[in-house]
Amino acid sequence: MPVLTRLIPSPVVVDIRRGALDDLAGLLADQRISASGKLAVAISDGSGRALRERLAPALPGAHWYPVADGTLDSAVKLADDIKGNRYDAVVGLGGGKIVDVAKYAAARVGLPLVAVATNLAHDGLCSPVATLDNDNGRGSYGVPTPIAVVIDLDIVREAPARFVRSGIGDAVSNISCVADWELAHEVNGEEIDGLAAAMARQAGEAVLRHPGGIGDDAFLKVLAEGLVLTGISMSVAGDSRPASGACHEINHAFDLLYPKRAASHGEQVGLGACFAMHLRGAREDSLLMAVTLRRHGLPVLPEDIGFTADEFVRAVDYAPQTRPGRFTILEHLNLSTDQIRDAYADYAKTISS
């Protein structure tokens, strides 16, 4: 009987622990990612300077490239700057914008990418996608999965707590995203990848049900692992489907309708996930999600992030337009504005009781 398997695109190294950054040079050499130490390291122009001073003695063969912002122009400039220099790999050292710029640049010049995340704000650090600002707003660009992911919990602790909270919202929203994917499968026959769905859902459940808080190493490690697994789930699926559903449509609507007032990605998708679970009738799950997000200091009502109920209703009404062709609970119910308003009133009453 034949044994059928598939190869899963994933990092060859995932190092999540305290002090991981101190061993970066050794890790790259030991894993034969860069035995020569000749690296192109992308850093932020501000906070990245301190990390450069700390790491430069251990990486004498590295060249350092400050990145101005998370735009497509910056990514193209980085690719042009490193092209032809015979580096072993590109290292993206910083938050999500720096990592995404480095991902795109590495793909453009055909080099492996090492993601060294300094915060846990979202699941993009290990995903096969680079999200970059462009002339039309923001675009998502397919890139190879990072060859290595390094997350130093000591560095994560130094970042503002809001970044960890954002990551919590993004991870927990997986539960709603997978439910939307399963709905699309049941209603429209959309193909679903069971392994990708399981990885994304379990990553979200692990964060949702962990008793710790943002000050605990054990919780931070589970969150970091969950975000990495979510990124890999997207590689397995070949699509963002495992981690992008109605909650992300609502997030995009906030960004488009209220660009100067929008909260963090994780705050908005967490709120969107709670409401989406309520819409699909999973009220106990919605309530558990709301309780957990509140415990970590995340919003569960639009008022928590400075929006009125009417503004939230407008965002939910507009949300399906942000991802044409994606089927979620919002497209399935196809609620009128008045029906969304009534559903929100019921949601707010349920989670506030």
N, C-alpha and C positions, 0 to 999 in steps of 0.2 A: 504494500500500500504506500503510495507516495506521501512524503512529508512536505507539506506546502507551508512556506513561511514568507515573510516580507521583511525587507530591511527598513528600519525606521530612521529617518534623518534626525540625528540628535547630537549634542555635544559629546566629544570624547572625554571631556573633563567637566565635572560640576563640583566646585569647591565652595561650600557654604559653612563658614565657621568664624569664630573670633580669630583675628590675626592672619587671616588668609592673604591679605595684601602683602604682608612681609615675606611671604614665600612665593610671590608671583614669578620672579626670575627663575627660581629652581623648578617650579611647576612647568613653565614653558620649555625649559631645557629637558627635563625628565621625560616629558610627553612627546619630545621631538617636534614640537610645534615651532620652536626657534632655538635650535642648538647654538647658533652663532650669536643670538641676542640682538640681531639686526631687526628692529621693530619700528613701525610708524605708530606713534601714540597720539591719539586725538584727545584733547582735554578742553575743558571750558577755559575761557580767557580770565575768569575770576578765581573761583574756588579751586580750580585745577592747578593753580600755581603751587599751592601748599603741598599737594600730592606729588607734583613733579619734584619739588625739593626733597621730599621724603624718599622717593623711589629712584631718582636719577643715579645715585651711587651704585645701586644694585643692577642698573640697566645701562651700562656704559655705551652699549651699541645702539641705544634707542635714539630716535629723532622725535622731537616733540612738536606737535602741531596744534596751536590754539584754534578753537572753533568759535566763531562769533555768535552763532545762533542755530536754531534747528530748521533751517530752510534748505530747499533743494539747491539753491545757489551755493550755500556753504558746503554741501555734500559734494557738488561737482568740483568746487575749488579744491577741497581736500584731495579728491581723486587725482586732479591735475597735478597737485603739489607732490604727491607721493609716487606718481607714475614714473617708471624707469629707474627707480633707486634700488631695485633688487632686495626689497625687504622680505623677511620670512612671513610676516603676518602684520595685520593692523590690529591695534588695541584701542577699543573705545572705553575710556576711563571717565566715568561721570554718571549723570542722570540720564533719563530717557532720551532727551534731545541729542546729547553727545553720542550715545550708543547708536541711535538711529542714523545719524550723519555718518558715523564710522561704518555701519553696516552697508549703507548705500555705496560709500566710497570703496570699500573693500570689494564689493561685488563688481563694481565698475572696472577695477584694475585686476580682478581675478586672484585676490589674495584671501586667505582665511581670516576670519574675524574673531577676536577674543573680546568678550563682553565683560568688563569689570564694572559692576553696578555700584554706585555710591548711595543709592536710595532704592526703596521698594515701592515706588509710586504706581506702577502698573505692570501688566503682563508682557510688555513688549521687549523686555531685555533678552528673551530667548526665542522670540517669535521669528518666522520667516518673512517679516514685513518691516519696512522702514517707513514711518509716518513723518512726512516732511511738509512744511509750509511752502506753498508756491503761489504764483500770481493769481490763481483761481481759488485760493483758500488753503486747503490742506489735501494732500494726496497720500495714498498708500502704495508702496512700491515693493514688489516681490524681490526677496534677496535670499541667499543661502542661510541656513541656520548657523549660529555661531559655533565655532569649533570647540570653544571652551567658555565656561561661565564661572566667574569668580565673584563671590559676594562676601565681603568682610563685615561681620555683624558689628564690630567696633565702629567702623565707618558709618554703617547704617544708623547707629545710635546717635552719631554726631549730626545727622541731618534733622531738619525740623520734623516734629511729630506728624505734621499734616501729610508728609509724604508717605509715612507708614499707613496712616488712616486711608489715604487714597488707594494704596495697594490692597488693603482689606476690602474696600468696596468693590474693586475690580475683580478680586478673587471670588468673593461671595456671589457676585452677579453671574458667575458661570452656571449656577444652578438654574437660574431663569433662562439663560441662553440655551442650555441643553434641552430644557423643556420646550422652548420654541422650535428647536431643530426636530425634536420628536413629533411635535405637532405638524410641522411641514411634511414630515414623512407620512404621518397618518392621513392627512387631508389631501396632500398633493402628490404623494408618492416620491417625494424628494429623497434621494439616496442619503443614508446616514451611515457614518463610520462608527461602529460600536466601540472600537478601541479608543478613538479620539474622544467620543462622548464620555466614556467611562473615566478617562484621564482628567478631562476638564471638570466633570461633576465631582469626582472624589477630591480634586484639589480644592474646589469650593467648599465642600462639606468639611474637610479637615480644618479649614480656617473658621468656618461658621461654628463648629462645635468645640473648638479648642477653648479650654477654660482660662488660658493665660491672657495677658494684656501686652500692650506695645512696649512695656518695659522689661519683658521677660525674654531671655535668649531662646528658650524653648519655643515660645510662640513666634518670634521673629524667624526662626529657622523653618518652622512649618509654613509660614507665610511665604518666605523666599522659595522654598521647595514647590509650593503650590503655584507660584507665578512662573517658575521654570517649567513645571509640568504642563501648565496651560499653553505656554509657548510651543512646547513640543507637540501638544495635541493639535495645534493648528498646522504644524508640519505634517503630521500624520494624515490629517484631513485634506491637506492641500488647499485650505481655505480658512477664513477666520470664523466659520460657522460655530465651532465649539465654544467660542468666547465672545460672540456678538449676536445679540438678539434685540428684542423690543427695548430693553434697558439702554442699549447703545444707540438705538434710533432716538430715544428720548434725550440722551446725552448730546447727540449731534444737533438736535433741534434747539436745545438750550444754547449751544455754541453759535448756531446760525442766527437765532432770533434775538439773543441777548449777548452779543460778543464781548461787550465791555463789562458785563456783570457775571458771566459764567463762573461757576465754582470749578473745583478740580474734577478731572475725569472720573476718578474713583468715587467722589462724593455724588456726582450726578448719576452714574450707572448704578450705584448702590440704591439710591432713592428710586430710580427707574425699575430696578429688579423687584423691590418690595411691592411697588404698585402693580407690576406685571403679574407677579404671583397672585396678588389679590384678584386681578381681572380674570385669571384662569380658574378661579374658585378654590385655590389652594390657600385658604385663609390661615390655617395653622402654620403653614410654612412661611407665609408672609409675615405673620406675627413674630415667629421665631427669628426671622431675618431682621425685622425691625428692632427687636430686643437686643440682638447681638450688635447690630450697627450702633445703636444708642450707647451700649456699654463701652464701645471703643471711641465714642465721641463723634460718630458720623451722623449726617442728617437723615431723617426718614420722612420729613415733611418739607415742602418747598419753602415754608417760612424759615426753616432752619438755615437756609442759604440765601435768604433775602428776596425770595420770590413770593408773589401772592398766589392764592389758589387759582385765580383766573389766568395768570401767566403760566402756571403749570398745565392747566387745561389746554391752553393754546399750544404749548410745546408738545403735549401728547397728540393733539389733533394734527399737528404738522409733521410729527415724527416719521410716519411711513414714507414721506416724500424724500427723506434723507438717504434711504437705501432702496431704490427701485428694484424690484425683483426679489427682495428678501421677504419671506413669509414668516410672520410672528403672530403672537396673540392679538396684536393691534390690527393687522390686516385681516385676520380671521374674524374678529368681532365686528370690525368696520363700524365703530360707534360714531354716532353724531356728536356734535359739540355738547349738546345738552345731556346726552347719555354719558359722555366722559365726565361732565361736571357732577352728575349724580353718582357715578362710580367713585369719583375722588372723594366726595362727601362721605360715602359709606366706608371707604378705605381709611380716611382720617379718623372717623368715629371708631372704627375697629381697633386701630393700633394705639389709640389714645385712651381706650377704656381700661 
